[in-house]
């Protein structure tokens, strides 16, 4: 290794550093690949894919937590077909499940994802047959004829080209490229036919979704979201004036203007972070309860904590975090109680009694701005990005401009580190060429630097691509996206643009473009007293289009091997090796908290943006190189055949949809496929312009001019034919020319509670309880330096009444006090025991229905009531499936609940004490009777835990007297 490195350095020893750098940049990626290496790559990839697949079949029956979490946790309605223990017992349940069953089992987003995967599989199978049948015979026969002629002229001294390069049009010229123009038309027709067929299927699935009971009975389906409301209209009546100005339906909706929650969301976020930090500290400190560390854990105060001026001085972590949680909780409660006196916001919601009325009004308001507002169908409240709703249109436009500027800079300028990684980090001897001192160091430790060379470049690139979607999501949030669905659509668009520009365009033509620029600069310089050439003459001498086409032909074998290796990614997704290994390693070495262990048993969310981007990017690569190397179509068809099958299992049994959009990703995909078809046409146009000859060139290019116009026309046809009925349930006027609708039932109106169910989550979100392993329960009275005796008097306003919590097991005895924590035993650290709690289910597809009848209020939206409590004495009605439970406020929205959690980490809050046998703080009741005059609560279904009712305390009876 050392001798080879030194030998590699010698040929360029006398070159200047600048010249070395230019030579490396002119050929940074090593474009030409040997035919044998491609065959080896294909065989290796297929062998590893088969091995991973067999490993999955062996491991699956014994690891249901990793390979079938949806089967364990979903309710009967959404549960996928049962699986046997055989190696291939999953085959029939997966492949015999009909598409209509998918919608009910896994949701519309996942169903459309599988439909798109099948479309790609069938599309590229047809393109592979057509493309290989037409392009390969033309390229091989013509290239072989030219090769034989050249060999004859040179006396058979020229080496024969490999079959792989004979299949490229690199050696063709003249009118033969008319065949490629015909192929462009044929490919566009096939692509549009498959897109149209899938558009029809998406339309059918979407209409069925709109007719489903789940959608028909949800509040958001008949609610409008009104934004950009002027100050004079910021009231409930103002919203009614806005929708009334549209004069679409005689029905009068219930309206609710948004309220300013000020800094409550930030306080809740800080509270959540403090709870997570406390859990991590306790998990590490109490990992061995029988042998605690000699010193208590320390931490630095939070930078946002005003109680500490010296942020660098370390303090006792347990004492500090519990005190910080207490202060944040007090502040949240204080602000919540005053939110009704704050100003209204420029957004609100209007809910109709019928779905038809809401959709009719929304359709009428499309592309209109009644009274300066924007009226749209309301998304699920869980889907709303609440902090962006108050932004006005001008602010959103400016933020969107800045966001697009940053994304453009990131996309355009990334080619610099990308090229440097490919040139120097992937080939360290290149770095030694321009940095001789490093070459000396590398020669001393060849094995070490060989390992670095093999790991550094792919690890750095993978790390960047892992964080890239996160970066784009945050930029989209900053740009003012109002919903998570729109944010994900923008992320798909941004990822696709980034990958196509950097990983396809720049990678494929960088060397050719760099060579053209350097050649143009050199040719424009005067040589031996000769005047420098004119710019146009220089460009004509270089033949840039021919160089670019040659570069594309040379790099086409690379894309064949790259697409083959994508099969490994599909197999690795199915095998879930990372999750399987990470669970064991982290449990043993990283001391995860009980909350983290519980979440690991939940169905992981499916990243639609990343997977759709991969589908689109692979398709674009295949279409762009289809005319240059038709084998790419075959490889891509094989990839989609494998991946479409594997993704069925993943979405049925493993992954969940975090935020169901109802199939709203399709239009983004449809548009990107049309862009891919256009780029494919551009490649063929480049071939015609570079090799078509002076006489035929312009005729061929003229013949291709209608292609982009046909693609645009096809897009407009599909938009007019399908889009409106996909989005809106009805477009007609409701009630026009008919009798006035019957009076609306007041009880039905009261159950809507638009203000609660579409209120800001900060007003009702329960605060998180620190979770601790039950094995450490006996130590917390020593570790927790606060008041642990359950003293309620000083914190409730009844300081003349001093009462301690009594033990449930030993009546008459004081309960054991362990501080404000939730204890979880080893056997209960499973998502099954916590799937109805929003703090766990919200990130794992739980919207009140996937995991069964939720105990959460507002089953399809963020809940407004305290979950898991027994029904209030004041409740005026009982729960029914048609009546989603929730807080019922006095008239209007202007009373704000103090829906703090019933357990608090505050050292001096008595309602935070848990009895010795109670591990679930969500089952505690009001211990002081102070909530007896609160607004009535909807009746809740029984929780899986037995509620703790301290009858022996007789506190309710005491205060009643």
Secondary structure, 3 states (H helix, E strand, C coil): CHHHHHHHHHCCCCCCHHHHHHHHHHCCCCCCCCHHHHHHHHHHHHHHHHHHHHHHHHHHCCCHHHHCHHHHHCCCCCCCCCCCCCCCCHHHHHHCCCHHHHHHHHCHHHHHHHHHHHHHHHHHHHHHHHHHHHHHHHHHHHHHHHHHHHHHHCCCCCCCCCHHHHCCHHHCCHHHHHHHHHHHHHHHHHHHHHHHHHHHHHHHHHHHHHCCHHHHCCCHHHEEEEECCCHHHCCHHHHHHHHHCCCCECCCCEEEEEECCCCHHHHHHHHHHHHHHHHHHHHHHCCCCCCCCCCCCEEECCCCCCCCCCCCCEEEHHHHHHHHHHHHHHHHHHHHCCHHHCCEEEEEEEECCCHHHHHHHHHHCCCCCHHHCEEEECCCHHHECHHHHCCCHHHHHHHHHHHHHHHHHHHHHHHHHHHHHHHHHCCHHHHHHHCHHHHHHHHHCHHHHHHHHHHHHHHHHHHHHHHHHHHHHHHHHHCCCCEHHHHHHHHHHHHHHHHHHHHHHHHHHHHHHHHHHHHHHHHCCCCCCCCCCCHHHHHHHHCHHHHHHHHHHHHHHHHHHHHHHHHHHHHHHHHCHHHHHHHHHHHHHCCCCHHHHHHHCCCCECCHHHHHHHHHHHHHHHHHCCCCCCHHHHHHHHHHHHHHHHHHHHHHHHCECCCCCCCCCHHHHHHHHHHHHHHHHHHHHHHHHHHCHHHHHHHHHHHHHHHHHHHHHHHHHHHHHHHHHHHCCCCCCECCCCCCCCCCCHHHHHHHCHHHHCCCHHHCCCCCCCEEEHHHHHHHHHHCCCCCCCCCHHHHCCCCCCCCCECCCCCCCECCCCCCCEEECHHHCCHHHCCCCHHHHHHHCCCCCCCCCCCCCCCCCCCCCCCCCCCCCCCCCCCECCECCCCCCCCCCCCCCCCCCCCCCCCCCHHHCCCCCCCCHHHCCCCCCCCCCCCCCCCCCCCCCCCCCCHHHCHHHHHHC
